[in-house]
């Protein structure tokens, strides 16, 4: 993670698929983002609490 990231997503120019939770209050708290899968094209982030990780949505 770098300081270049903002509260709305990965750094500009980085391709990413972001999975979030409908019922999480802190979706924009980038400090809580955890990369869960990477490949040459994208990083998939999990950024929600354990309590709502069953509520994945794919934007």
C-alpha positions as CSV (number, residue, x, y, z in Angstrom):
1,X,0.0,0.0,0.0
2,X,1.2,3.5,-0.7
3,X,0.3,7.0,0.5
4,X,-0.8,7.8,-3.0
5,X,-4.1,6.1,-2.7
6,X,-7.3,8.1,-1.9
7,X,-10.6,7.2,-0.2
8,X,-12.3,6.1,-3.4
9,X,-10.1,3.4,-4.8
10,X,-6.7,2.2,-5.9
11,X,-4.2,4.7,-7.2
12,X,-5.0,6.3,-10.6
13,X,-4.0,4.0,-13.4
14,X,-4.2,0.8,-11.4
15,X,-6.7,-1.7,-12.6
16,X,-8.7,-3.3,-9.8
17,X,-11.8,-5.2,-9.1
18,X,-13.1,-4.1,-5.7
19,X,-15.4,-6.2,-3.6
20,X,-17.3,-4.4,-0.9
21,X,-20.1,-5.0,1.6
22,X,-23.6,-3.4,1.4
23,X,-23.8,-3.1,5.2
24,X,-20.4,-1.9,6.1
25,X,-20.0,1.6,7.5
26,X,-16.3,2.0,6.7
27,X,-16.1,1.1,3.0
28,X,-14.0,4.2,2.3
29,X,-11.5,3.6,5.0
30,X,-8.7,2.6,2.8
31,X,-6.4,1.8,5.7
32,X,-8.6,-1.2,6.3
33,X,-8.3,-2.6,2.7
34,X,-6.7,-6.0,2.5
35,X,-5.5,-7.3,-0.9
36,X,-6.9,-10.8,-1.2
37,X,-5.9,-11.8,-4.7
38,X,-3.6,-10.5,-7.3
39,X,-2.8,-11.2,-10.9
40,X,-1.0,-9.4,-13.7
41,X,-4.0,-7.3,-14.5
42,X,-5.7,-6.5,-11.2
43,X,-5.8,-6.6,-7.5
44,X,-8.9,-7.8,-5.7
45,X,-9.4,-6.0,-2.4
46,X,-11.4,-7.0,0.6
47,X,-12.3,-4.0,2.7
48,X,-15.0,-4.8,5.1
49,X,-15.4,-6.2,8.6
50,X,-15.4,-9.9,9.4
51,X,-19.0,-9.4,10.5
52,X,-20.3,-8.6,7.0
53,X,-17.9,-10.4,4.7
54,X,-20.8,-12.7,3.6
55,X,-22.4,-9.7,2.0
56,X,-20.0,-9.3,-0.9
57,X,-21.1,-7.1,-3.7
58,X,-19.2,-6.6,-6.9
59,X,-19.1,-3.1,-8.3
